[in-house]
Amino acid sequence: MKSTLAQVRSFDRSVRLLLTNQFTINLGFYMLMPYLAQHLAGTVGLAGWLVGLVLGVRNFSQQGMFLLGGTLADRWGYKPLIVAGCVLRTLGFAALGLVDSLPALLLASAAAGLAGALFNPAVRAYLAQDAGERRVEAFALFNIFYQAGILLGPLVGMVLTGIDFRITCLTAAGIFAVLSVIQIRSLPARTAVDSKAADRESVLSQWRSILANRPFLLFSGAMIGSYVLAFQVYLALPLEVRRIGGEGTVGTAGVAALFAVSGIATILGQTRVTRWCRQRLPSGHALAVGLLAMAAAFLPLLFAAAVPVPEAGPGRWVLAVVPPAACALLLAIGTMIAYPFEMDTIVTLARGRLVATHYGLYNTICGVGITAGNLLTGAALDASRAAGLSAIPWIALLLLGLACAAALNALRRSGRLTPSPTEPQPVPERSR
């Protein structure tokens, strides 16, 4: 941890603030969202399909608006979009705790989702610009702060929700309100290096130029699988823990272990993993290795599927917890390997132009992929239970990871992950 903190201090104040901001953003988000469905169904008394509608509106408003958020960041500057997103999430989270009519809940949920679409591309583009040649290192640290917020948020939320969910909402809103003020006062203004050129170009023209960036689109498609695999910590793995361990203490502890293993491994290991990869692997090769590690994460579950499930006792507990936890650990390692190089590659493929817009489109593509992947994973889980073949989803996810790793390796070998030398990248402007 001392070396990690030393790395953080070695960056400019703007980068340090962005790292702290991301931790705080995730802290506020994850202290509320895991408990929202329970509040809507219990306290508010909504039917199940209405709960799904409210949650779906948040997801859709975020995933569907990433491209617009990135475009506005490239045109208006990164700081205004980051601040606007935090202010909007303050209002959205406060409303979720204070209103109980369906139209108001839908509006609050949409606001909370749109907030993420505004600040996420801007934060990443800002970090990439100010980190300069140290982008990979900066994004490795970014992932640590990101995961730390995910790890701590639900714990804080559990304590507050035990008192009253409205307190959770208002506390989360307060966190974003404070964050808004801090960023207004302390975050230096930054604009995209090509913002003047972007202002002279229509939005549709910019979007067409990005859609014509074939290497970027191929890379985005190849990386979808990594997000589908990583998301199984929230979908397939908890279901598997509860399938074997039940809904009691073992099941609950097993699910908590998944998130603890993933978050703690990232916090303790990210900088070491990134340093090792930078010394030994080219960027494109590291991406493929990361996907291979994520594919291999499902081998423990595949092996466990061949073991008869004990009726009860320690053997059943071990089978319920250890293979999913091993899977979560390997997924975290694969993400640690790939993520910093993934974020760096997007900037490279964008050739330093319209970086936030590229991040926005990338998030949208991967978000759509996650939705489709989760639907297919859910279908595979249902089919495996109906057929009595518990290995089906793990085989499918293993093959998905292998296919994506092969696609990334093919892109690397063909030179598509390296920008053309005939198209120079602009020199970043430090401030405006």
Secondary structure as UniProt FT lines:
FT   HELIX           2..9
FT   HELIX           13..30
FT   TURN            31..32
FT   HELIX           33..35
FT   HELIX           36..41
FT   TURN            42..43
FT   HELIX           48..63
FT   TURN            64..65
FT   HELIX           66..76
FT   HELIX           78..98
FT   HELIX           102..131
FT   HELIX           132..134
FT   HELIX           135..163
FT   HELIX           165..186
FT   TURN            193..194
FT   HELIX           195..200
FT   HELIX           203..211
FT   HELIX           214..231
FT   TURN            232..235
FT   HELIX           236..245
FT   HELIX           249..280
FT   HELIX           283..296
FT   TURN            297..298
FT   HELIX           299..305
FT   HELIX           314..350
FT   TURN            351..352
FT   HELIX           355..387
FT   TURN            390..391
FT   HELIX           392..413
FT   TURN            414..417
FT   TURN            421..422
//
